[in-house]
Amino acid sequence: MAHTVIVRYTTRSDRADENERLIRAVFAELAVSRTPGLDYAAFRLEDGMSFVHVATIEGDENPLTSLPAFRAFVSGIGDRCIDPPVTTGGSPVGGYRGGS
C-alpha cells in the first residue's frame, strides 16, 4: 500500500543554495538508479529558503534512505535549517501529470 510523506523546513539564507545542490544530487542518483516504488518531488519556495518535499512510497520501507546522496542530504539538515523539518503524512486526493 502506498503512503505519502510531506516534509517542510526553512534553511538558513546562507545555506539554501547548498541545500538545493544536495537535493539535486539525490535526483541525479534517482535518475541513474531508477528506484522503483517511489514518486518524489522537491520544491524551493518563493522566499528562497523554504523547501517542501513530497514522496509517495509503495510499501513499508522508504527507498530514499538507501541512496548515498539522500544520506548525505539528511546528514547535515539540522545545521542548515532555522526551522527544522516537519514531517506529515497525507492521502492523495487527485493528481495530474500532463503530457505533450
N, C-alpha and C positions, 0 to 999 in steps of 0.2 A: 504494500500500500504506500502511496506517495504522501509525503508531508512537505509543507513549505516553511522555510525559516527566513525571517526578515531581520536584518541587523542594521542598526543606525548608530552613528557616532560622529563626533566632531574632532578633527585633528587640530594641532597647533598650526598657526598660519605658516610657520617656517618649516613644517614637516608635511604639508599637504601634497606637494609635488612628489616627495619621496614615497608617500603612501600610494599615490597613483601609479608610480613606477612599479611598486611591489604588486599591486593588483594586476597591472598589465602583464607582469611576469607569470602570474597564475593563469591568465587567459592564454598566454603563449604556450605554456605547458599543457593546458587542456586541448589546445589545437593539435598538438603532437600526439598526446596520449589518447585522444578521442574517448575520454572517460564515459562509460555508459551509466545510465540511471541518474542523470543529473541535468537539470536545466538551471542555468546560473546567469545572473546579470548583476552588474555593479554600476552605480551612478555617483558622480560627483555633483553635488547640488550647486545652485547658483551662488551661494556665499563663498564657494571655492574651498571650504574647509570641511563641510559635512559630506558624509558618504552614506549610501544605502546599498545594501546587498540583498538580493532575493534569490534564494535557492530552493528549487523543488527537487526533492530527493526520493528516489524509488528505494524502498527497503528501509532497514533499520540503521544502517551504517552510512555516515556521510563520506562519500568518496573523495571529497576535497582534502580530508585530513591525511590521506596517504601521499599527497603531492608535495615534493620538497619545496616548491615555490610557495605553496599555501602555508606550509610550516614556517617558512622564512617570513611571510607576511604577518602571521599572527604572533610570532615570537616577540616582536617589539611594539605591538599595537598599543599597549598601555603607555609607553613612553612618548608615542606620537600624538596621544589624544589629550584634549582638555575635557571632553565629555566622553567617558568610556563607552564601549559597545554595549548596546541594549539589544537583546535577542528576544524576539517574539515569534510565535507560530502564527500561521494563517491558513485559511481554507480558500482555495481558488473559487472565485465566483464566475469568472469568464476570462477569456483571453483572445487575442487576435494577433496573428503573425502574417502580415501581408506579403504577397509575392509579386514578382513582376513578370 
